[in-house]
Amino acid sequence: MTLVAEKPSAQGRRRGRPPRIAAEQIVDVARRIIQEEGVEALSMRRVAKEVGATPMALYHHVRDKDELLLLTLRGMAATFPRPTLPADPRDRILTTAVHMHAILSEVVWVIDVLSLGDLTDKAALWMPEEIIDSAMACGLTAEQALHAYRTIWYVVYGALVFQRADARRAADPDRRPFFPTHLTKEDTEALPRMTELAARWEELKGRYDVAEQLAGVVDGLLGKRPVTEG
């Protein structure tokens, strides 16, 4: 699909048909805005201006901002090959969860769109499907399996949020860190563990292994079993 670009003023109008805007260009511009400035900066008017189309022309192609956001997600998951999944259902859950974190680490802007809660790439739904199905194969009820998936997703999402925050802080070397440097010896009595770890905080944070921690989460979740009545 294409869009007709905004007509120039009479003074600067040239002969011939106006340039046509490719649908892919609209999506590319929307993705760039989200990646550089966040979801809040995206608007139909902003995209129309950047692609050289009238807002009305854009609405003929994209119904609203939600649909535009959905288009930015479409096809993203398919660009990453699926991992080879092991036979054991517990291991399938972990492999899928680690894969989920890995691919989103490469397109971190996507989490801004996913955080809205009801927009997703249909091609990515194999991951929650796999986690839920494998959790049920491990003995969880459908409801427990869904809750287990949500817990795994919250861990993955949270790790990505802080990963991006760390990258932004690293890009600003003049920014003075507040934590944990503000902890002092006076805090030892009330916060003994925190003050003990403060000096090694950055070192230990760098050794954090998402896959290892997800394994612990999965094992904890699979400890749940259906409660039989009577």
C-alpha positions in Angstrom: 0.0 0.0 0.0 1.1 3.6 -0.6 0.0 7.0 0.5 -0.1 10.2 -1.5 2.3 12.7 -0.1 1.2 16.2 1.0 0.8 18.6 -1.9 3.3 21.5 -2.0 2.1 25.1 -2.0 1.0 26.6 -5.2 4.2 28.7 -5.4 6.5 25.7 -5.1 4.2 23.1 -6.9 5.9 21.1 -9.6 4.2 19.4 -12.5 3.5 15.7 -12.5 2.0 13.3 -9.9 2.9 13.8 -6.2 5.4 11.3 -4.8 3.9 8.2 -3.2 4.8 7.0 0.3 5.4 3.3 0.9 3.6 1.7 3.9 7.0 0.3 5.0 8.3 3.9 5.2 5.5 4.7 7.7 6.4 1.8 9.9 10.1 2.5 9.7 9.6 6.1 10.8 7.3 5.0 13.7 9.9 2.4 14.8 12.7 5.0 14.7 10.7 7.5 16.8 9.9 4.9 19.4 13.5 3.7 19.5 15.0 7.2 19.9 12.3 9.0 21.9 9.9 6.4 23.3 6.2 5.6 22.7 5.1 8.9 24.1 6.7 10.8 21.3 4.8 8.8 18.6 1.8 10.4 17.1 0.0 10.2 13.8 0.7 13.8 13.1 4.4 13.4 13.8 4.7 10.4 11.5 2.7 12.1 8.7 5.0 15.1 8.9 8.1 13.0 8.7 7.0 10.9 5.7 5.7 14.0 3.9 2.0 13.0 3.9 -1.1 14.8 5.2 -2.5 13.4 8.5 -5.7 12.7 6.7 -3.8 10.6 4.2 -2.2 8.7 7.0 -5.5 7.9 8.6 -6.7 6.3 5.3 -3.9 3.8 5.8 -3.6 3.4 9.5 -6.7 3.7 11.7 -5.1 5.1 14.8 -2.0 5.1 17.0 -2.7 1.7 18.4 -2.8 0.2 14.9 0.4 2.0 14.1 2.0 0.5 17.2 0.8 -2.9 16.2 2.3 -2.5 12.8 5.7 -1.6 14.3 5.6 -5.0 16.1 4.4 -7.1 13.2 7.0 -9.4 11.8 9.7 -8.6 14.4 9.6 -12.1 16.1 9.9 -13.8 12.7 13.2 -12.1 12.1 14.8 -14.3 14.8 15.1 -18.1 14.3 13.4 -20.2 16.8 15.7 -22.2 19.2 15.8 -25.9 19.1 13.7 -27.0 22.1 14.7 -30.0 24.3 12.3 -32.8 25.0 12.0 -32.2 28.8 9.1 -29.7 29.4 10.9 -28.0 32.2 13.9 -27.4 30.0 11.5 -26.2 27.2 10.2 -23.5 29.4 13.6 -22.3 30.4 14.9 -22.4 26.8 11.9 -20.4 25.6 12.2 -17.8 28.4 15.9 -17.3 27.8 15.2 -16.9 24.0 12.5 -14.4 24.8 15.0 -12.3 26.8 17.7 -12.7 24.2 15.7 -11.5 21.2 14.2 -8.5 23.1 17.7 -7.5 24.2 18.4 -6.9 20.5 15.3 -4.8 20.0 14.8 -3.2 23.4 12.5 -0.5 22.0 9.8 -3.2 21.6 9.3 -3.4 25.4 7.9 0.2 25.3 5.1 -1.1 23.0 4.6 -4.3 24.9 4.3 -2.4 28.2 0.9 -1.1 27.0 -0.4 -4.5 27.7 -2.6 -5.5 24.8 -0.4 -5.1 21.7 1.8 -7.9 20.5 3.3 -9.6 17.4 1.2 -12.6 16.6 4.3 -14.4 15.4 5.7 -14.1 18.9 2.8 -15.9 20.5 4.4 -19.3 20.1 6.5 -18.4 23.2 3.7 -18.0 25.7 2.0 -21.0 24.1 5.1 -23.1 24.6 5.6 -22.0 28.2 2.0 -22.6 29.1 1.8 -25.9 27.4 5.1 -27.1 28.9 4.1 -26.0 32.3 0.9 -28.0 32.1 3.0 -31.0 30.9 4.9 -30.5 34.2 1.7 -30.9 36.2 0.3 -27.3 36.5 -3.3 -26.6 35.9 -4.1 -24.2 33.0 -4.6 -21.3 35.4 -1.3 -22.1 37.2 0.5 -22.4 33.9 -0.8 -19.0 32.8 0.2 -17.4 36.1 3.6 -19.1 35.7 4.0 -17.6 32.2 3.1 -14.1 33.5 5.7 -14.4 36.3 8.4 -15.4 33.8 7.4 -12.5 31.5 7.6 -10.0 34.4 11.1 -11.2 35.2 12.2 -10.9 31.6 10.5 -7.5 31.2 12.0 -6.2 34.4 15.5 -7.4 33.5 15.2 -5.6 30.1 14.0 -2.3 31.7 17.0 -2.2 34.0 19.3 -3.3 31.2 18.3 -0.3 29.2 18.5 2.0 32.2 22.1 0.8 32.8 22.9 1.5 29.1 21.5 5.1 29.4 23.5 5.7 32.6 26.7 4.4 30.9 26.1 6.9 28.0 26.2 9.8 30.5 29.6 9.6 32.3 29.0 12.9 34.1 25.9 11.5 35.9 26.7 11.0 39.6 25.4 7.6 40.9 23.3 7.9 44.0 23.1 4.2 45.0 24.9 2.5 46.6 27.4 5.3 47.2 25.2 7.1 49.7 25.3 4.2 52.1 27.7 4.8 55.0 29.0 3.0 58.1 26.1 4.7 60.0 23.7 2.5 58.0 25.4 -0.7 59.1 23.1 -1.4 62.0 19.8 -0.9 60.1 21.1 -2.3 56.8 23.9 -4.7 57.5 23.7 -6.8 54.3 23.3 -3.8 52.0 26.2 -1.9 53.5 28.3 -5.1 53.3 27.6 -5.5 49.6 27.7 -1.9 48.7 31.4 -1.9 47.8 30.9 -4.9 45.4 27.5 -3.8 44.1 28.7 -3.0 40.5 30.9 -6.1 40.4 28.2 -8.4 41.4 25.7 -6.8 39.1 28.0 -7.4 36.2 28.0 -11.1 37.1 24.2 -11.4 37.1 23.2 -14.2 34.8 19.6 -13.9 33.5 19.5 -17.6 32.4 20.6 -18.8 35.8 18.1 -16.7 37.6 15.3 -17.7 35.2 16.2 -21.4 36.0 15.5 -20.7 39.7 12.2 -19.0 38.9 11.1 -21.9 36.7 12.0 -24.4 39.3 10.1 -22.5 41.9 7.0 -22.1 39.7 7.0 -25.8 38.9 6.9 -26.6 42.6 3.2 -25.8 42.4 0.8 -28.7 41.8 -2.9 -29.0 41.4 -4.7 -29.2 44.8 -6.9 -32.2 44.9 -10.1 -31.8 46.8 -11.3 -34.3 49.4 
